[in-house]
Amino acid sequence: MGNVRFISTTTVQPTTHNDEFTRRIELTPWDLQLLLVDQVQKGLLFHKPFSTYENEDLKNGLVEHLKSSLSLTLDIFYPLAGRLAITEHEDDNSSSFSVDCNGAGAGFVHAVADGVTVADILDPVLVPDDIVYSLFTMTGVLNYESVSNPLLAVQVTELVDGIFIGCTMNHCVVDGSIFWRFFNTWSEISRDHGFGKISQPPLIFGREFFDGIIDLPVRIPFFHNQIPDKFLPPGPLQQRMFHFPKEKIAQLKAKANAEMGTTKISSLQALLAHLWVCITRNRRLSPDQETKYLLLVGLRQRFQPLPEEYLGNAVLFGTVTSTVGDLLKQGLGWAALEMNKMIASKTEQEVRKHLEEWVKSPKLSKMGTLSVNSLATGSSPRFNVFGNDFGWGRPLAVRSGAGNKFDGKLTVFPGAEDGSIDFEACLSSQTLQALAQDAEFMDSVA
């Protein structure tokens, strides 16, 4: 298997510059809580565009086309062409952060993975991390380090018969909703060669939604004392993509609701509960041990509501807790209903209270602090992943980089077929092996 060769590293700036590009955007508690964790790393795998088979000029033309369409996309997402700005407050030894929309530009890496084919990524049962992780740039750069690093960095990697477009984006500036809105906009501009009218509404950068609730900027006491040593995940961890067809998900939802005599449990809640029960069972834990499921709860429809076009994080951490014995005894329906109750508890009043309390006592998330025997899920099956056509067809698959990976990280994506859902499971090799031999679990996947 060949190594990744880096052909060029450049900076892509917006095509235009106006007064908006000099503004500062304050970070909210939902943004700031992510300062000390990794950035978002997601990418798409495509068959190689036919033109890149022809000659070097056409190949270089494709890369230049992606750069020019990215530049046009940054005209819309201009904060991503900026940098984080930190202000030190000597009166109380605190720090505050904002986005400096200075137009410094996004990183763009052109690379070639010699000898690597599409099949090398898609065919193995386990995700080939050695290949996939090399398809992203800025791995290991924490969010706060974007004071001197780009808020957005793209790596376009040529494979023997494919192309991979990987994006690394600062999680203090975007959540999953905005990450995929960016990808959707870039692919649309690329496909239409920049001449079409963008179907996405304009972004909203203001922070007036927080007026009367908290004052901005938020000060973080003794921030520099909280910066962790580099996080090294416990090994050996492996990853596997699990595909859940629409029919299997419907069966799990029906079973969970029937067990609890309700209709409130959603398809995703039933699927998350199924994973929690099955993974916990295959971790071979003692019944009195504690297990948790950490979920990122979307707040755009729960707070005010926030517009879908709002640039920033609109998520809150929510946790469901049980002992191993109770979880396995109570089963699917109970676990799903507990998740449903937790999510329903994130009312606007609760969200406002969280904001007010966070400002009084800021708490920064750190890698490696999730308790053992627990699970955490980010992303959403509602994101438009497979609609990203850059002009040469739909993507074959989505993959994520090394950022924010630990034992128990389950990343959810929409499946390629309508109504299906994919999970990228990062677990110990022993747990993954046990899952593969679990007939009940494997019966629910394709």
N, C-alpha and C positions, 0 to 999 in steps of 0.2 A: 504494500500500500504506500503510495507516494505521500510526501509531506506537502503542506500548503506553502506555496511560493507567493510572496507579496510583490506585486508588479508595481504598484504606486500607492502613495498615501497623499491625499490632497485635502484641501478645505473648500467646502461648497458654501457660498453665501447667497442670501436672497438676491433676486435680480434688481430689486428696487430698494430705495432707502427713503424713509420719510420720518416725520416727527414722532410717529408711534414707536419707531425703532429705538428711541432714546428713553422710553418710559421704564419705570421700575414696577414690578408686580410682587406684592408681598406674599409670602408663604403663610398658609394657615396651619393650625394644629394638625389637620389631616395630612398636610404635606410634610411638616417638620418632623413628625414622628418617624419618618423614614430616612432621616439624614444619615444614619449609621448602618444602613443595609445596602445590599447590592442594587444595581440598576436593573431595569426590565430588559430582558434579552429574549426576543422572539424573532423567528425568521420563517421564510417560505421557500419550499423546494419546487422547482419547475423543470419540465423538460427543456432541453436546450433550444432556444429560438433557432429556427432553420437558418437564418442568415449568418449565424456565427460559425456554421460549418464551412462557409465559402472561403473567406480569406481574412488576413489580419486586419485589413482596413475596415471590413464590416464588423469584425469583432470589437475593434476599438470604437467604432461608431455606436455600437450598442451601449458600451460603457459611458461614452460621452452623452448619449441620449438620456441615460439614467441620471447622470449628473445634472443635466440641464432641466429635466423634469423635477428633480429634487430641489433645485434652486427656485423654480416656480412654486413648488409646494411650500418652501420656506417663506415666500411672500405672504402666505396665509397663516402658517404656523411660525411667525417670526420670533416668538420668544424662544423657540428651540434653537435658533441661531445665536442665542446669547450665552451668558454664563451666570452662575450663581454669584451673588455679591454678599459678602459678610460684613457686618458692622459690629465693631467691638465697643462695648459700653463700659468705660473704666469706672463709672460711679458705683456699679454693682457687680462687676466682673461677669457680665452676661454678653451674649452674642445674639444678633438677629440676622435673618436671611431673607433675601429677595431675589427675583430674577432680573438681571440687568439686560435689557433688550438692546444690546450693543451691536448686533449684526456681525459678531466675530466669526460665525460660521459653524457648520457641522462637519464632522470628520467623514471622510469617504475613502475606503480602502478597496482596491481592486486586487484580487488574489486568484490563484489557480491551484486547485487540489489535484495534483498529478496522480493519475491512475485511479481516481475515485469515481465511481459510477453512481447513478441514482439507486440502483439495486443494492449497492453497498450500504446505503442509508436505510432503505425501506425493508429489505428482506430479512435481516437478522431479527430473531425473537427479542433480544435485548437491544436497546438503543446503543449504537456504537459511539459512546461518549468521546473517544479519542478523535473521531472524525467530526461529530456534530459540534463539539465545543470549539474546535478550531475554525468554525465558520462564523465566529463572532469576534469583534474587536472590543477592546477596553474591559475585558474580563477582570474582575477583582477590584475595579475602581468603585469605591463607595459613593453614594449620592453627594455627600458634602464636598467631595473632591472635585466637583464640577466648578468650583471657584477658578480652577486653572485648566480643567478639561472640558471638552464639548458636552453640551446637554444631550446631543444626539450624535451617534456615530454609526455609520452604515458600512457593512462589508459585503461586497458583491464577489462571490467566489464561483469561478467556472469549474464545472466537473467535466468528466469525459463526455457525458451525454445530457448534462443538465446545468442548471444555474441555481445558486442559493443566494437569497437576499436576506441578510441578517441585520436587525436593528437593535442597537443598544441605546436606551433612552432613560434619562434621569427620572427616577420614580417620585422625587419630590415635586416634579413639575407636571407629570402626567400620571393618570391611573390607566387601567386597562381599556376603559371606554375611549379615552382620548388617544391612547397608543394606536388602537385599530382604526380610529377615525383618520389619524395621520396616514396610516398605511393605505386605507381606502382612497384618500384624496390623492396621494402620490401615484398610485396605480392608475387612477382615473386620468390624471394629467398626462402620464406616460402613454396610456392607450390612445388618448385623443391628441397627442403631440402638442398639448398646451393650448389648443385652439378652441376646445369645447367649453361650454359653461359648466362650472363645477356644481354638482347636484347637492353637495353638502352645504347647509346654512353656515354663515360666518361664525367664527369662534367668539366667545365672550370671555374677556380677560379681567373684568372688574371684580372687586371684592366687596361691593356694596351689600351683598347678601348677608354679610356678617355684621353690618352696622347695628348697633344697639345690643349686640350679644357679646362681642369681644372687641378689644382695641388692637389694631395692628400698627406697627410690627410687634410680634410676640418675641419677648426676650427669653433666652434659654440660659439659666445660670450655669456658670463654670462648664461651658460646652466642651472646651478642649480637654478637660479632665475626663470626659466620658468617652473619648475616641478609643475604640478597642484595638487590641492587637489583631492582626489578620486572622480571620476565622478559617480553621481547617476542619472540614466536615469529617465525622468519624467514618471509617471505612470498614469493610468494603461496601460501598453503595453501588447499586445498579439501577437502571431505569428500563421500564417497559411501557409501551403504548397498549392500552386496553380499549377496544372498540365495543361500544354498547349499541346494538341496533334499536331502532324505534320500538319494535314489538316487545323486546325484552324489557325496555324501560317502562312501557305501558303495563306489563305484567307486574313489575316491582311496585309501581305506583298503586295499582289496584290492590295488591296484597297488603301494602302498608296501610292504606286507608281502611280496608276491610278489617284488619287486625285491631284497629283503634276505633272503629265505628264512626268514621269521619270522612269528609271529602276535602279537607283542608290541605292535605299533604301534596306537595307538587312533585312533578317528575324528578327534578333535580334533587330535592330533599330526600326522596326515596332512594335515589341512586347513591347519594352521599352516605346515607345510613347503611345501605348495603355494603359499601366499601369499608365503612367503619367496623361493622360487625365482622366481615370476612377477614380483613387484615388483622384485626385484634385477635381473632380466633387462631390465625396462622402465625402470630408472634409467640404463641405458647407462653403466655404470661400467667402469673398466679392470680386467682380470683380477687384477692384483696388489693391488688395494685390499681392505681388511678390511671384513667385514660381520658384524654381530652380531644375534642375536635374544634380547631380554630378556623373560623370562616371570615372572609372579608364580605361584609354586608354593604351593598350598594345603597347610596343615600340620595341619589338624584331625584327620586320620586318621594322621598321621605322628609326632605328638608326644604321647605318653602313652596314649591319644589325648585331645585336647582335645574337650570336648562341643560339639556343634553350637550349643548355646545360650550358649557363652562370649562375653561382650561384649568385643570388642577385635580387634585384627588378629592373624591367624594365617596369615601369608604370608611367603615368603622369595623374594628375587630370585634367579633363576637365568639364566645366559647360555650360549648356544651361539655359537661363533665359527668363522668360515671366511674364506678369501679368496673373492672374487667368482668367480674362475676355477674353484676347486675346487667351490664350491656348484653352479654351473651345469653343470659336467662330471658330478659325482656324481648330482645330481638329487633327485627327490622322496623315494625310499626312504631314501637315505643321510641327508638332512636330517631326516626324520622319526625315524629311529633315533637320531640324535645327540640330538634333543630327548628321546626316550624315556630314553636313558642319563643325561642330565643330571637329569631329574626323578627317576629311580630313585636317583640319588646322594644325594638329600636325605633320608637316613635319620635316625632319632632321634638317633643318635650325632653325625651331622654337624650337626643342628639345635642340639643342646646345645653343641657346640663353637663354633658361630656366636654363640650367646647370650653365652657366656663371653668370647669375644674382643671382641665389640661393646662390652661393659661396660668393658673395659680401654681400648678406643680407639674411642669413638663416632663413627660416620660418618653424616652426615645427607644424605639425597638432596636434590638441587636440580634445578630445571627447567633444561633446556638442556645437561645434562652427558652425555646419551646421545650416543655417537659418531655422526658422520654416516654415512649409508648403512646405518643399522641400523633395526630394528623393535622394537616393544615391545607386548605384549598384556596387558590386564587384563580383569577381569570373568570370567564363566563361562556356558556354555550351559546349565548345570544350575540356575541361579537361576530361581525362579518369577516370571517377569515377566508373563506373560499371564493368570495366575490372579488378578490384582488387579482384582476387581469391587467398586466402591464402592457398588453398588446400581443401576447403570444399564448394566451389561454389560461385556464384556471390553474392554481397551484395543485401539486400532487399531495403535499403534506405540509404540516406545520411542526416545527421543532423549537425548543427553547435552549438557551445557553446554560452556562454553569452558574449563573447568578442565582442566589437565594435557594440553593439546593441543600437539602438535609434529609435525614431519615424520617419519612412521613410526609414529604411534600407531594401533594397530588394536584397537578395543574389540569384544569378542565378546558376543553376546546369543543366547538361544534364538530360533528363528524362530517365527512364529505357528502354522505347521503342525508337528505332532509329528515330532521327529527332524531338523528343518531347523535351520540355524544362520545367523545374520546377523552380518556384520562391518561396523562403522562405520570406514572407512578415512580417516585424515587424512594426506594426502600433498601433494606439490607438484602444481601444476596440470599440469605437463608429464608427470609420472609417471601421474597419473590418466587423462590423455588417451591416453597410450601403452597403458595397460592396456585401455582401452575398445576399442582397435584390435587387441588381442592375441587371436587366434581361439582359441588353446588355453585361455587363462584364461576368456574369456567363455563358452566352451562348458560351463564348470563351474558357472556361476551361472544363476539363473532370470531 
